[in-house]
Amino acid sequence: MSVGFGFSAGDFIAAIKLVGTVIDALRSSGQAGSEYRELVSQLLSLETALVQVKDFEFEETQYAEVVALRQAGAQCLRTIDDFWTKAQKYQPSLGNTATKGGRRVKNGWMRIRWVVCRTEDVAQFKADLMGHTQSILLLLATVQRSTSDIHDQRQDTRYKTLAAKMQEGYFGCMNRLTAVFDQGKELLASTAQILSINVKVFQIVLQIQDVLTKIPGQVERQQPVFLIDALGKPSPFHLEFVRSSEALLAVLKANLKHYGNAPAKIDKGQFTLEDSTTSRSINLNTEWETCFYPGQRVDMSMVFYKPHDTGIHAHEIDVLSICPRCNARAEGGIRKLIKW
C-alpha cells in the first residue's frame, strides 16, 4: 500500500461521514453473523477515534501536529474504497453507487451480500480497520501528551520529544495488537503495515508543516495582491500599504483619472472585483481583512447599465455606457461581460 498525498481539509471530514454512512447501512441491512457484528464493532471503534481527533482542542502551536494527525486519519478512506472494489468483483449488481452521494453510498452498502464475500477479504478489511483505529489513537495520544509542556520547549526540541513519544507508543500499541489478534501472522502483518504507513504519513506531513512554519514572515508579507484593473493593466498592491477600501478606491481613481468617466463610475460603485481563481465576488463594504490576502489574483471590471435596467434616463446612457479607454459604446446583452 503506497502513501498517497494531495490531501485537502475535506478528506478528514469525508472520512468521518463515510464511516458513519457505512455503519448506518450495515445496521439497517438486518444481517447478523459473528463476522458481520465484529465488522460493525470495528467500524464503530474507528468512528469514535476519528471523532476524538475532530473534537481535540489543541494549542495554537500544535497546528502542524493536528494537520498531520487528521491527514493520517483520512487514510481509512482508501481502505474502505478498496474493500468496496473487492465486493464489486463478486457482486457486479452493486455498480458504482459507493462513489456517489451519501444516500447512494448507504444504499450500496446495504445491498452487499456478506455471505458472497470472501472470508479472507472480510478478515483483511477488519484487520486494516483495526490498524487505522490503533494508529489514530496512538498518534492522538502522542499529540495529547505533548500539550502539557508545549510552552516550555523550543520548536526543534519539541519535535524530537514528539518523535520519541511516538516510538514509545508505537511499540506499546504493537504489543496490544499481538495480544488481541489470534487470526494469524498475515493479518497481524497487514495491521502493522497500516499502522506504520499512517505513522509515516503523520511524520511526513509534520515535517512539511515544520518547514512552512520556518519560512520568514516577511516572505509572505512581501507578496502583493495582483490586481488586473478595468483596462487590463497589472496594478499590484501591498496590504501593508493599502489598508482600507477607501485607500484602494483612491488608488484606482488616481490610476484611471485620465480615462473618461472611470473615476465617476468608481465613486458610484459601478465596478466589480472578482477573485481570479475562485470567481468569488469581493465586497469592499465588508471587513477589509476579509477582502484580500497576500498573493491573491483579482480581476476588475466596469459595470454599464441599460436604461430599462435601473430606471436611468436615456440621456445618461451616453455617459454610462462608454468605455473609459477607447470611448466605444457598450454592446451586448444585459448582465454580460463585455471586452472592448
Backbone hydrogen bonds, N-H to C=O, Kabsch-Sander energy under -0.5 kcal/mol:
donor,donor_aa,acceptor,acceptor_aa,energy
4,G,2,S,-0.6
11,D,8,S,-1.5
12,F,8,S,-0.6
12,F,9,A,-0.5
13,I,9,A,-0.8
14,A,10,G,-2.7
15,A,11,D,-2.0
16,I,12,F,-1.9
17,K,13,I,-2.3
18,L,14,A,-2.6
19,V,15,A,-2.5
20,G,16,I,-2.3
21,T,17,K,-2.4
22,V,18,L,-2.6
23,I,19,V,-2.3
24,D,20,G,-2.3
25,A,21,T,-2.3
26,L,22,V,-2.6
27,R,23,I,-2.4
28,S,24,D,-2.0
29,S,25,A,-1.2
30,G,27,R,-0.8
31,Q,26,L,-0.5
37,R,33,G,-2.6
38,E,34,S,-2.4
39,L,35,E,-1.9
40,V,36,Y,-2.1
41,S,37,R,-2.3
42,Q,38,E,-2.2
43,L,39,L,-2.3
44,L,40,V,-2.3
45,S,41,S,-1.9
46,L,42,Q,-2.1
47,E,43,L,-2.6
48,T,44,L,-2.3
49,A,45,S,-2.0
50,L,46,L,-2.4
51,V,47,E,-2.5
52,Q,48,T,-2.0
53,V,49,A,-1.7
54,K,50,L,-2.3
55,D,51,V,-2.4
56,F,52,Q,-0.5
56,F,53,V,-0.9
58,F,56,F,-0.7
62,Q,59,E,-1.8
63,Y,60,E,-1.3
66,V,62,Q,-2.2
67,V,63,Y,-2.5
68,A,64,A,-2.3
69,L,65,E,-2.5
70,R,66,V,-2.6
71,Q,67,V,-2.0
72,A,68,A,-2.0
73,G,69,L,-2.1
74,A,70,R,-1.7
75,Q,72,A,-1.2
76,C,73,G,-1.4
77,L,74,A,-1.7
78,R,75,Q,-1.0
79,T,75,Q,-1.0
80,I,76,C,-2.2
81,D,77,L,-2.3
82,D,78,R,-2.6
83,F,79,T,-2.0
84,W,80,I,-2.0
85,T,81,D,-2.1
86,K,82,D,-1.9
87,A,83,F,-2.4
88,Q,84,W,-1.9
89,K,85,T,-1.0
89,K,86,K,-0.6
90,Y,86,K,-0.8
90,Y,87,A,-0.6
91,Q,87,A,-1.2
94,L,91,Q,-2.2
95,G,92,P,-1.5
97,T,94,L,-1.1
99,T,96,N,-1.9
100,K,97,T,-1.4
105,V,101,G,-2.2
106,K,102,G,-2.2
107,N,103,R,-2.5
108,G,104,R,-2.2
109,W,105,V,-2.3
110,M,106,K,-2.0
111,R,107,N,-1.0
111,R,108,G,-0.6
112,I,109,W,-0.8
114,W,112,I,-0.9
116,V,113,R,-1.6
117,C,113,R,-0.9
122,V,118,R,-2.0
123,A,119,T,-2.4
124,Q,120,E,-2.3
125,F,121,D,-2.4
126,K,122,V,-2.4
127,A,123,A,-2.2
128,D,124,Q,-2.7
129,L,125,F,-2.5
130,M,126,K,-2.2
131,G,127,A,-2.0
132,H,128,D,-2.2
133,T,129,L,-2.6
134,Q,130,M,-3.0
135,S,131,G,-2.1
136,I,132,H,-2.4
137,L,133,T,-2.4
138,L,134,Q,-2.4
139,L,135,S,-2.7
140,L,136,I,-2.7
141,A,137,L,-2.4
142,T,138,L,-1.9
143,V,139,L,-2.4
144,Q,140,L,-2.7
145,R,141,A,-2.2
146,S,142,T,-1.0
147,T,144,Q,-1.1
148,S,144,Q,-0.5
150,I,147,T,-1.2
152,D,149,D,-1.1
153,Q,149,D,-0.5
158,R,154,R,-2.4
159,Y,155,Q,-1.7
160,K,156,D,-1.8
161,T,157,T,-2.5
162,L,158,R,-2.4
163,A,159,Y,-2.1
164,A,160,K,-2.1
165,K,161,T,-2.5
166,M,162,L,-2.2
167,Q,163,A,-2.2
168,E,164,A,-2.2
169,G,165,K,-2.6
170,Y,166,M,-2.3
171,F,167,Q,-2.0
172,G,168,E,-1.7
173,C,169,G,-2.5
174,M,170,Y,-2.2
175,N,171,F,-1.9
176,R,172,G,-1.7
177,L,173,C,-2.3
178,T,174,M,-2.2
179,A,175,N,-1.5
180,V,176,R,-1.8
181,F,177,L,-2.7
188,L,184,G,-1.6
189,A,185,K,-2.6
190,S,186,E,-2.0
191,T,187,L,-2.6
192,A,188,L,-2.5
193,Q,189,A,-2.1
194,I,190,S,-2.2
195,L,191,T,-2.5
196,S,192,A,-2.6
197,I,193,Q,-2.8
198,N,194,I,-2.4
199,V,195,L,-2.0
200,K,196,S,-2.2
201,V,197,I,-2.6
202,F,198,N,-2.3
203,Q,199,V,-2.4
204,I,200,K,-2.9
205,V,201,V,-2.6
206,L,202,F,-2.2
207,Q,203,Q,-2.1
208,I,204,I,-2.2
209,Q,205,V,-2.7
210,D,206,L,-2.1
211,V,207,Q,-2.2
212,L,208,I,-2.3
213,T,209,Q,-2.2
214,K,210,D,-0.8
214,K,211,V,-0.7
215,I,212,L,-1.1
219,V,216,P,-1.4
220,E,216,P,-0.9
221,R,217,G,-2.2
222,Q,218,Q,-1.7
223,Q,220,E,-1.5
225,V,237,F,-3.1
226,F,224,P,-0.6
226,F,296,Q,-3.0
227,L,225,V,-1.2
228,I,298,V,-2.7
229,D,227,L,-0.6
229,D,233,K,-2.6
232,G,229,D,-2.2
235,S,227,L,-4.1
237,F,225,V,-1.9
241,F,238,H,-1.2
242,V,238,H,-2.8
243,R,241,F,-0.8
248,L,244,S,-1.9
249,L,245,S,-2.7
250,A,246,E,-2.0
251,V,247,A,-1.9
252,L,248,L,-2.6
253,K,249,L,-2.6
254,A,250,A,-2.1
255,N,251,V,-2.3
256,L,252,L,-1.6
257,K,254,A,-0.7
259,Y,256,L,-1.9
260,G,258,H,-0.6
262,A,259,Y,-1.8
265,K,261,N,-2.1
266,I,262,A,-2.1
267,D,263,P,-2.2
268,K,264,A,-1.8
269,G,266,I,-1.2
270,Q,265,K,-3.0
271,F,269,G,-1.4
272,T,301,S,-3.0
274,E,299,D,-2.4
275,D,280,R,-2.9
276,S,297,R,-3.0
279,S,275,D,-2.3
282,I,273,L,-3.0
283,N,281,S,-0.6
284,L,282,I,-0.7
286,T,283,N,-1.5
290,T,287,E,-1.6
291,C,288,W,-1.6
292,F,288,W,-0.8
295,G,224,P,-1.3
296,Q,293,Y,-2.0
298,V,226,F,-2.7
299,D,274,E,-2.9
300,M,228,I,-2.3
301,S,272,T,-2.2
303,V,270,Q,-2.3
309,D,306,K,-1.7
310,T,306,K,-1.1
311,G,307,P,-1.6
316,E,313,H,-1.4
317,I,313,H,-0.6
317,I,314,A,-1.2
319,V,316,E,-0.9
320,L,316,E,-2.1
321,S,317,I,-2.4
322,I,319,V,-0.6
323,C,328,A,-3.3
327,N,323,C,-1.9
330,A,321,S,-2.3
336,K,333,G,-1.1
338,I,336,K,-0.6
340,W,338,I,-0.6
